[in-house]
Amino acid sequence: MLRRLEAVQRDPVNVVAPNHHLVLRNRLRGYRAEHLEALYPKRRVFEYWAQARCVLPIEDWGVFELRRQRWRLEHTVQGRRGEGYAGEIYAAIEYVRSRLEAEGPLPARALDNGKKVRGYWGFTAKATSQAIEHLWEAGELVVAYRKGDERHFALASRWFPELPPATADPQAKLLKFVRAYGVLDAGDPRLGWLPMAAAERRAALEPLLRQGVVLPLHLEGVRRHYYLWAELLPLLEALQGAEVAPRLTLLSPLDNLLWRRERVQDLWGFDYRWEIYVPEPKRRYGPYVLPVLEGEHLVARVDARTERAQGRLRVRQVWWERRPRAKQAARLWQALAELARSQGLELEPARPIP
């Protein structure tokens, strides 16, 4: 499934359940968190920056070489302002390297050398934690595995000793993006998962159009110009006229389907914004609202919270796009109850909110 999705975003926010587990649970019957975590020690996955921090199949390591080159230490460390920063960070980097070389995978807390620096977000941070970020960005460090939410880091050369030499190929990364999105537009600032100006994005798609890798896609009543990954066309033609089963799915805010909010609006007429970083007085709904997909329609949004200490998944509010039918509300509550049970929780309230 990870290969089919191309990437699954990992995010530390855990209001209902971790994003990556919700994404995979919605697509794999019987999925459990340990299924993904077991792939790490088997060296079948790695984490790197795609849509954001993502889990990726190990065979795609070379696809991200261009990003790693742009994030080499001479760019990310030397480019930082602040008197003494480079010296402090390089000392921490050497310390982290030597510890991992001698001891193998270790968590960040075990690598603390007691020094502090000004971190990425302007806050004081452990020098070794900042060093780990620089090394991870440069591809020198990898997440070898996790114990709970704690990452254990290893030197990439030691953890993945058989990786072939990689070349910086922007076309390979763009093709991975095309496969991950399926339907895309040149206005997307994340196109190709590389920083590009608008003109560069349009130019990057031109060869794919000529080669027939992507096709122009006209959506009736939509002004935005879309492109379709050509390999999806036979599937779409085969499904023409098919009835979509009214299965109800609770989408995580960072689900792959929702990556491009403008596309969600254009295809489904569903205005969705992840409001977790929006000040509470300005929120329309809630900080972690789950869109509800029923068949091929986005029909509602749910504000729910996992309250582990109380052993419950609590539904605070539901907003329907249209007045729901009784069976529709019952299906939503059944889906919520199944989500609660999958985490060993009870659903509260047990019956649909009027």
C-alpha positions as CSV (number, residue, x, y, z in Angstrom):
1,M,0.0,0.0,0.0
2,L,2.8,2.4,0.8
3,R,4.2,1.9,-2.8
4,R,0.7,2.6,-4.2
5,L,0.3,5.8,-2.2
6,E,4.0,6.8,-2.9
7,A,4.3,8.5,0.5
8,V,2.4,8.8,3.8
9,Q,2.8,11.9,5.9
10,R,4.0,11.5,9.6
11,D,3.0,14.3,11.9
12,P,3.5,14.5,15.7
13,V,-0.1,15.8,16.3
14,N,-2.2,13.0,17.9
15,V,-5.6,14.3,18.6
16,V,-7.6,11.3,17.3
17,A,-4.8,9.0,16.2
18,P,-1.5,9.6,14.4
19,N,-2.0,10.7,10.8
20,H,0.0,7.8,9.2
21,H,-2.0,5.2,11.0
22,L,-5.3,6.7,10.1
23,V,-4.3,6.9,6.4
24,L,-3.3,3.3,6.3
25,R,-6.2,2.1,8.4
26,N,-8.6,3.6,5.9
27,R,-7.0,1.6,3.1
28,L,-6.0,-1.7,4.6
29,R,-8.6,-3.9,6.3
30,G,-7.3,-5.1,9.7
31,Y,-4.4,-2.6,9.7
32,R,-2.6,-2.1,13.1
33,A,0.1,0.3,14.0
34,E,2.7,-2.4,14.4
35,H,2.3,-3.3,10.8
36,L,4.0,-0.1,9.7
37,E,6.5,0.1,12.6
38,A,7.7,-3.4,11.7
39,L,8.9,-2.2,8.3
40,Y,11.6,0.0,10.0
41,P,13.9,-2.6,11.5
42,K,13.5,-4.7,8.3
43,R,15.0,-1.7,6.4
44,R,12.1,-1.4,4.0
45,V,11.1,2.2,4.7
46,F,12.8,5.5,5.4
47,E,11.6,8.9,6.5
48,Y,12.3,12.1,4.5
49,W,10.8,15.3,3.3
50,A,8.2,14.9,0.5
51,Q,4.8,16.5,1.1
52,A,6.2,17.1,4.5
53,R,8.0,14.6,6.7
54,C,6.8,11.3,5.2
55,V,7.3,7.5,5.3
56,L,8.6,6.3,2.0
57,P,9.6,2.9,0.4
58,I,13.3,2.4,0.6
59,E,13.6,1.9,-3.2
60,D,12.8,5.6,-3.5
61,W,15.9,6.7,-1.6
62,G,17.7,7.9,-4.8
63,V,14.6,9.9,-5.8
64,F,15.4,12.4,-3.0
65,E,19.1,13.0,-3.8
66,L,18.5,16.4,-5.2
67,R,16.8,17.5,-2.0
68,R,19.6,16.0,0.1
69,Q,22.2,17.9,-2.0
70,R,20.4,21.2,-1.4
71,W,20.4,20.4,2.3
72,R,24.0,19.5,2.6
73,L,25.6,20.9,5.8
74,E,27.5,23.7,4.0
75,H,24.1,25.1,2.9
76,T,22.0,24.6,6.1
77,V,24.6,25.3,8.7
78,Q,26.7,28.0,7.0
79,G,23.5,29.8,5.9
80,R,22.3,30.2,9.5
81,R,22.8,33.6,11.2
82,G,24.1,34.0,14.7
83,E,27.5,34.4,16.2
84,G,29.1,31.1,17.0
85,Y,26.2,28.9,15.6
86,A,28.3,27.1,13.0
87,G,31.1,26.2,15.5
88,E,28.6,24.9,18.1
89,I,26.6,22.9,15.6
90,Y,29.6,21.3,13.9
91,A,30.9,20.3,17.4
92,A,27.5,18.7,18.1
93,I,27.5,17.1,14.7
94,E,30.8,15.4,15.3
95,Y,29.6,14.3,18.7
96,V,26.5,12.7,17.3
97,R,28.4,11.0,14.4
98,S,31.0,9.5,16.8
99,R,28.3,8.2,19.2
100,L,26.2,6.6,16.5
101,E,29.3,5.1,14.8
102,A,30.4,3.5,18.1
103,E,27.0,2.5,19.5
104,G,24.5,2.1,16.7
105,P,20.9,3.5,16.8
106,L,20.1,5.9,19.7
107,P,17.3,8.2,20.6
108,A,17.9,12.0,20.6
109,R,17.7,12.1,24.5
110,A,20.7,9.7,24.7
111,L,22.7,12.0,22.5
112,D,22.4,15.2,24.5
113,N,25.8,16.9,25.1
114,G,24.3,19.6,27.4
115,K,24.8,22.4,24.9
116,K,22.1,24.8,23.7
117,V,21.7,26.8,20.4
118,R,19.0,28.9,18.8
119,G,16.9,26.4,16.8
120,Y,15.0,26.5,13.5
121,W,11.9,28.1,15.0
122,G,13.9,30.8,16.9
123,F,13.6,29.0,20.3
124,T,16.4,27.6,22.4
125,A,17.1,24.0,21.5
126,K,19.5,21.3,22.4
127,A,22.6,21.6,20.1
128,T,22.5,17.8,19.5
129,S,18.8,17.9,18.5
130,Q,19.5,20.7,16.0
131,A,22.6,18.7,14.8
132,I,20.3,15.7,14.2
133,E,18.0,17.7,12.1
134,H,20.8,19.0,9.9
135,L,22.2,15.5,9.5
136,W,18.8,14.0,8.7
137,E,18.1,16.7,6.1
138,A,21.5,16.0,4.5
139,G,20.8,12.3,4.4
140,E,23.6,11.4,6.7
141,L,21.2,10.2,9.4
142,V,18.0,8.1,9.2
143,V,15.3,7.1,11.6
144,A,16.2,3.4,12.1
145,Y,13.1,2.6,14.0
146,R,10.7,4.0,16.6
147,K,9.7,2.9,20.1
148,G,6.3,4.5,20.6
149,D,6.8,8.0,19.4
150,E,10.5,8.1,20.1
151,R,12.8,8.0,17.1
152,H,16.0,6.1,17.2
153,F,18.6,7.5,14.8
154,A,21.4,5.7,12.9
155,L,24.0,6.7,10.4
156,A,22.6,6.1,6.9
157,S,25.8,4.5,5.7
158,R,25.6,1.9,8.5
159,W,21.8,1.3,8.5
160,F,21.5,1.1,4.7
161,P,25.0,-0.1,3.6
162,E,23.8,-1.5,0.3
163,L,22.1,1.5,-1.2
164,P,23.4,2.2,-4.7
165,P,24.9,5.7,-5.4
166,A,22.2,8.2,-6.2
167,T,22.1,11.0,-8.8
168,A,20.2,14.2,-8.5
169,D,17.3,13.8,-10.9
170,P,14.5,16.3,-10.6
171,Q,12.5,14.4,-13.2
172,A,12.4,11.3,-11.0
173,K,11.0,13.3,-8.1
174,L,8.4,15.0,-10.3
175,L,7.2,11.6,-11.6
176,K,6.8,10.4,-8.0
177,F,4.8,13.5,-7.3
178,V,2.6,12.8,-10.3
179,R,1.9,9.3,-9.2
180,A,1.2,10.3,-5.7
181,Y,-1.3,13.0,-6.7
182,G,-2.9,11.5,-9.8
183,V,-4.7,14.8,-10.5
184,L,-2.5,17.9,-10.2
185,D,-2.2,21.5,-11.3
186,A,0.8,23.7,-12.2
187,G,-0.4,26.3,-9.6
188,D,0.5,24.0,-6.7
189,P,3.6,25.4,-5.0
190,R,4.5,21.9,-3.8
191,L,4.7,20.5,-7.4
192,G,7.6,18.1,-7.7
193,W,8.2,18.5,-3.9
194,L,10.9,21.1,-4.8
195,P,10.7,24.9,-4.5
196,M,9.9,26.3,-8.0
197,A,8.5,29.5,-9.3
198,A,5.2,29.4,-11.2
199,A,7.0,29.6,-14.6
200,E,9.4,26.8,-13.6
201,R,6.4,24.6,-12.6
202,R,4.7,25.1,-15.9
203,A,8.0,24.4,-17.7
204,A,8.6,21.2,-15.7
205,L,5.2,19.8,-16.8
206,E,5.8,20.5,-20.5
207,P,8.0,17.4,-21.2
208,L,5.5,15.2,-19.4
209,L,2.7,16.5,-21.6
210,R,4.7,15.8,-24.8
211,Q,5.6,12.3,-23.6
212,G,2.0,11.5,-22.7
213,V,2.9,11.0,-19.0
214,V,0.2,13.5,-18.0
215,L,-2.9,14.5,-20.0
216,P,-4.8,17.8,-19.9
217,L,-7.9,17.4,-17.7
218,H,-10.9,19.7,-18.1
219,L,-13.3,19.9,-15.2
220,E,-16.7,21.4,-16.1
221,G,-17.3,24.6,-14.2
222,V,-13.7,24.8,-12.8
223,R,-11.3,27.5,-14.0
224,R,-8.2,25.9,-12.7
225,H,-6.3,23.8,-15.3
226,Y,-5.6,20.3,-14.1
227,Y,-3.5,17.4,-15.4
228,L,-4.2,13.6,-15.1
229,W,-1.6,11.0,-14.7
230,A,-2.2,9.1,-17.9
231,E,-1.9,5.6,-16.3
232,L,-5.2,6.3,-14.5
233,L,-7.2,6.9,-17.7
234,P,-7.9,3.2,-18.4
235,L,-9.1,2.7,-14.8
236,L,-11.4,5.8,-15.0
237,E,-12.8,4.6,-18.3
238,A,-13.5,1.2,-16.9
239,L,-15.3,2.8,-13.9
240,Q,-17.6,5.0,-16.1
241,G,-21.1,4.5,-15.1
242,A,-20.2,2.3,-12.1
243,E,-22.0,2.8,-8.8
244,V,-19.7,3.7,-5.9
245,A,-20.5,1.8,-2.7
246,P,-21.7,4.2,0.1
247,R,-18.8,3.2,2.4
248,L,-18.2,5.9,5.0
249,T,-14.6,6.9,5.8
250,L,-13.2,9.3,8.4
251,L,-10.3,11.1,6.7
252,S,-7.3,12.4,8.7
253,P,-6.7,16.2,8.1
254,L,-3.4,15.2,6.4
255,D,-4.8,12.3,4.3
256,N,-3.2,12.1,0.8
257,L,-6.7,12.9,-0.7
258,L,-6.6,16.3,1.1
259,W,-3.1,17.3,0.3
260,R,-4.2,20.0,-2.1
261,R,-7.0,22.0,-0.5
262,E,-7.9,23.8,-3.7
263,R,-8.3,20.4,-5.5
264,V,-10.7,19.3,-2.7
265,Q,-12.7,22.5,-3.3
266,D,-12.7,22.1,-7.1
267,L,-13.6,18.3,-7.2
268,W,-16.0,18.1,-4.3
269,G,-17.1,21.6,-3.5
270,F,-15.8,21.0,0.0
271,D,-14.1,24.0,1.7
272,Y,-11.7,22.4,4.1
273,R,-8.9,24.0,6.2
274,W,-6.9,22.4,8.9
275,E,-7.4,24.8,11.8
276,I,-4.9,23.5,14.3
277,Y,-2.7,26.5,14.0
278,V,-5.6,29.0,13.7
279,P,-6.3,31.1,16.8
280,E,-9.4,29.7,18.5
281,P,-11.5,32.9,18.0
282,K,-10.9,32.6,14.2
283,R,-11.8,28.9,13.8
284,R,-14.9,28.0,11.9
285,Y,-15.0,24.4,13.2
286,G,-12.3,23.0,15.3
287,P,-8.5,22.3,15.5
288,Y,-8.6,18.7,14.3
289,V,-11.7,18.1,12.2
290,L,-12.1,14.9,10.2
291,P,-13.7,15.2,6.8
292,V,-16.2,12.4,6.2
293,L,-16.1,10.7,2.8
294,E,-19.3,8.7,1.8
295,G,-18.8,6.9,-1.4
296,E,-17.5,9.6,-3.7
297,H,-18.9,12.6,-1.8
298,L,-17.5,14.6,1.1
299,V,-20.7,14.8,3.3
300,A,-19.7,16.0,6.8
301,R,-16.9,17.0,9.2
302,V,-16.4,15.7,12.7
303,D,-14.7,17.3,15.7
304,A,-13.5,14.3,17.8
305,R,-10.8,13.9,20.5
306,T,-9.1,10.8,21.9
307,E,-9.1,11.1,25.7
308,R,-6.9,8.2,26.6
309,A,-7.0,8.7,30.4
310,Q,-10.8,8.3,30.3
311,G,-10.7,5.5,27.8
312,R,-12.9,7.2,25.3
313,L,-13.1,8.8,21.8
314,R,-15.3,11.8,22.4
315,V,-17.3,13.4,19.6
316,R,-17.7,17.1,20.3
317,Q,-19.7,18.1,17.2
318,V,-20.7,17.1,13.7
319,W,-21.4,19.4,10.8
320,W,-23.2,17.9,7.8
321,E,-23.0,19.5,4.4
322,R,-26.7,18.7,3.9
323,R,-29.3,17.4,6.4
324,P,-28.5,13.8,7.0
325,R,-30.7,10.8,6.6
326,A,-31.2,8.6,9.7
327,K,-29.3,5.7,8.1
328,Q,-26.5,8.1,7.1
329,A,-26.0,9.3,10.7
330,A,-26.1,5.7,11.9
331,R,-23.3,4.8,9.4
332,L,-21.2,7.7,10.7
333,W,-21.6,6.5,14.3
334,Q,-20.8,3.0,13.3
335,A,-17.5,4.2,11.6
336,L,-16.7,6.3,14.7
337,A,-17.3,3.3,17.0
338,E,-15.0,1.1,14.9
339,L,-12.3,3.8,15.0
340,A,-12.7,3.9,18.8
341,R,-12.6,0.1,19.2
342,S,-9.4,-0.1,17.0
343,Q,-7.7,2.0,19.7
344,G,-9.2,0.2,22.6
345,L,-11.6,3.0,23.4
346,E,-15.3,3.6,24.0
347,L,-17.2,6.0,21.8
348,E,-18.9,8.9,23.6
349,P,-21.7,9.7,23.0
350,A,-22.8,6.2,22.0
351,R,-25.7,7.5,19.8
352,P,-25.6,10.1,17.0
353,I,-25.7,13.8,18.1
354,P,-29.0,15.3,17.0
